[in-house]
Amino acid sequence: MQAPLAIVDVETTGSDPAADRVTEIALLETDGAALTAQWSTLINPGTRIPGAIQALTGITQDMVDAAPRFGEIAQELYERLAGRIFVAHNARFDYGFLRREFDRAGFKYLAKTLCTVRLSRRLYPHAEGHDLDSLIERHGLECAARHRALPDAAALWQFLRIASEEHGADVLEVAARQIARQPTLPPHLERSALEEIPDAPGVYIFYDEGAAPLYVGKSRAMRSRVLQHFIATAAWTPRVRRIEWQRTAGELGALLREAELVKALDPVYNRQLRRSERLCGFAFDGKRLRLAGADEIDADTLPFVYGVWRSRRAALQALRVAADEHRLCLQTLGFDVKKKGSCLRHQVGRCAGVCAGRENVHVHHARVAAALARLKHLDWPHRGPLAVVEEDRSRDATEVHVLDRWCYLGTATSDAEVAELLEARRPRFDYDHYRILSRHLGKRGVRVVQLPA
């Protein structure tokens, strides 16, 4: 409470700092546990405010159309924030939006942050909720207009004073220091290297002293995620000497690029997304079941493969589970030790007895087909190749991810590049790409364009 604080609240057009913009800012300045100044302004976001956001905040389009742009107030706000600890409820949200707005205005803003959500959880661990509404109700805080920047910021100032009175200044200071830990960088890694990383979607690569890749990661907010590596440090983070990063237009691009880089660079500390030479699945022609290897699984054969696994061991485990559920004979299918008479599984009641002549083999194989159908991957639900479009409105960038039957062909930034990918089409099945794409295409709001077959 003795430190110079900037208690901040922002209202925005949405929840994504890369795509949405600030509509209102409020700032309370404190020094020595005393409120010394308060400042607020509406901001013209240069875009439309969704109706649901207008209803939530009470900030209408007419109100912001007459307000200044962020660039017009950036210098004054920058000076007010300078040298102060940035305090906000869910500080990552407010800090992320202001960082992005300052970046657009040509300012590099960095500050120590204190999140009052985390502070509330630390000081009141048994409380049911820690959102601002819960704090207002629990502590009897005054808030003249919820979801307006200045009243919300004022409620946070009241919360800090109450917390100090209830727990004492020393306890509050210890709690604040614990939750506001700053990154501990390796001696040879300049902080400027982190400052250059945008808090935007993309992938990053850590290298050691010998330029060997240590780790590849991805995030929707790269800078924040990279900093987390040096706050909750792993045994290998002190070895980091250099960081490379690649920005993408959105989350899907970051996921696909991460999967490619892990396979290409083979970093020491990535356990997932490795090469999949042991990839396998089951092939069944109605009579014979066998394991199909990675060299047999591609865009053309994928519809005829039942299930895809990273290893033979994982595939056989899935088969045993299916065999137990459907009382299948693994001996008859060639996946158990061949012996005369009934198999051991039949003797313990897990096999219906085709091996002992108690079941017709055609009936057994019909159950095999039914069991395999439940293991089958998702069918490609489109008529041909597909483009998934991601836009980064903050820098007017668009990326088009070209797909064909769950295979990722590449990313393009123009119609000509899309045409080149389709012309040179060589669909190669990758298990990690399949998992990424099957999850992403199932989300709401994904923008897709059907491409010519």
Rosetta blueprint (number, residue, H / E / L):
1 M L
2 Q L
3 A L
4 P L
5 L E
6 A E
7 I E
8 V E
9 D E
10 V E
11 E E
12 T E
13 T L
14 G L
15 S L
16 D L
17 P L
18 A L
19 A L
20 D L
21 R L
22 V E
23 T E
24 E E
25 I E
26 A E
27 L E
28 L E
29 E E
30 T E
31 D E
32 G L
33 A L
34 A E
35 L E
36 T E
37 A E
38 Q E
39 W E
40 S E
41 T E
42 L E
43 I L
44 N L
45 P L
46 G L
47 T L
48 R L
49 I L
50 P L
51 G H
52 A H
53 I H
54 Q H
55 A H
56 L H
57 T H
58 G L
59 I L
60 T L
61 Q H
62 D H
63 M H
64 V H
65 D H
66 A L
67 A L
68 P L
69 R L
70 F H
71 G H
72 E H
73 I H
74 A H
75 Q H
76 E H
77 L H
78 Y H
79 E H
80 R H
81 L H
82 A L
83 G L
84 R L
85 I E
86 F E
87 V E
88 A E
89 H L
90 N L
91 A H
92 R H
93 F H
94 D H
95 Y H
96 G H
97 F H
98 L H
99 R H
100 R H
101 E H
102 F H
103 D H
104 R H
105 A H
106 G L
107 F L
108 K L
109 Y L
110 L L
111 A L
112 K L
113 T E
114 L E
115 C E
116 T H
117 V H
118 R H
119 L H
120 S H
121 R H
122 R H
123 L H
124 Y L
125 P L
126 H L
127 A L
128 E L
129 G L
130 H L
131 D L
132 L H
133 D H
134 S H
135 L H
136 I H
137 E H
138 R H
139 H H
140 G L
141 L L
142 E L
143 C L
144 A L
145 A L
146 R L
147 H L
148 R L
149 A H
150 L H
151 P H
152 D H
153 A H
154 A H
155 A H
156 L H
157 W H
158 Q H
159 F H
160 L H
161 R H
162 I H
163 A H
164 S H
165 E H
166 E H
167 H H
168 G L
169 A H
170 D H
171 V H
172 L H
173 E H
174 V H
175 A H
176 A H
177 R H
178 Q H
179 I H
180 A L
181 R L
182 Q L
183 P L
184 T L
185 L L
186 P L
187 P L
188 H L
189 L L
190 E L
191 R H
192 S H
193 A H
194 L H
195 E H
196 E L
197 I L
198 P L
199 D L
200 A L
201 P L
202 G E
203 V E
204 Y E
205 I E
206 F E
207 Y E
208 D L
209 E L
210 G L
211 A L
212 A L
213 P E
214 L E
215 Y E
216 V E
217 G E
218 K E
219 S E
220 R L
221 A L
222 M H
223 R H
224 S H
225 R H
226 V H
227 L H
228 Q H
229 H H
230 F L
231 I L
232 A L
233 T L
234 A L
235 A L
236 W L
237 T H
238 P H
239 R H
240 V L
241 R L
242 R E
243 I E
244 E E
245 W E
246 Q E
247 R E
248 T L
249 A L
250 G L
251 E H
252 L H
253 G H
254 A H
255 L H
256 L H
257 R H
258 E H
259 A H
260 E H
261 L H
262 V H
263 K H
264 A H
265 L H
266 D L
267 P L
268 V L
269 Y L
270 N L
271 R L
272 Q L
273 L L
274 R L
275 R L
276 S L
277 E L
278 R L
279 L L
280 C E
281 G E
282 F E
283 A E
284 F E
285 D L
286 G L
287 K L
288 R L
289 L E
290 R E
291 L E
292 A E
293 G E
294 A H
295 D H
296 E H
297 I L
298 D L
299 A L
300 D L
301 T L
302 L H
303 P H
304 F H
305 V L
306 Y E
307 G E
308 V E
309 W E
310 R L
311 S L
312 R H
313 R H
314 A H
315 A H
316 L H
317 Q H
318 A H
319 L H
320 R H
321 V H
322 A H
323 A H
324 D H
325 E H
326 H H
327 R L
328 L L
329 C L
330 L L
331 Q L
332 T L
333 L L
334 G L
335 F L
336 D L
337 V L
338 K L
339 K L
340 K L
341 G L
342 S L
343 C L
344 L H
345 R H
346 H H
347 Q H
348 V L
349 G L
350 R L
351 C L
352 A L
353 G L
354 V H
355 C H
356 A H
357 G L
358 R L
359 E L
360 N L
361 V H
362 H H
363 V H
364 H H
365 H H
366 A H
367 R H
368 V H
369 A H
370 A H
371 A H
372 L H
373 A H
374 R H
375 L H
376 K L
377 H L
378 L L
379 D L
380 W L
381 P L
382 H L
383 R L
384 G L
385 P L
386 L E
387 A E
388 V E
389 V E
390 E E
391 E E
392 D E
393 R L
394 S L
395 R L
396 D L
397 A E
398 T E
399 E E
400 V E
401 H E
402 V E
403 L E
404 D E
405 R L
406 W L
407 C E
408 Y E
409 L E
410 G E
411 T E
412 A E
413 T L
414 S L
415 D H
416 A H
417 E H
418 V H
419 A H
420 E H
421 L H
422 L H
423 E H
424 A L
425 R L
426 R L
427 P L
428 R L
429 F L
430 D L
431 Y H
432 D H
433 H H
434 Y H
435 R H
436 I H
437 L H
438 S H
439 R H
440 H H
441 L L
442 G L
443 K L
444 R L
445 G L
446 V L
447 R E
448 V E
449 V E
450 Q E
451 L L
452 P L
453 A L
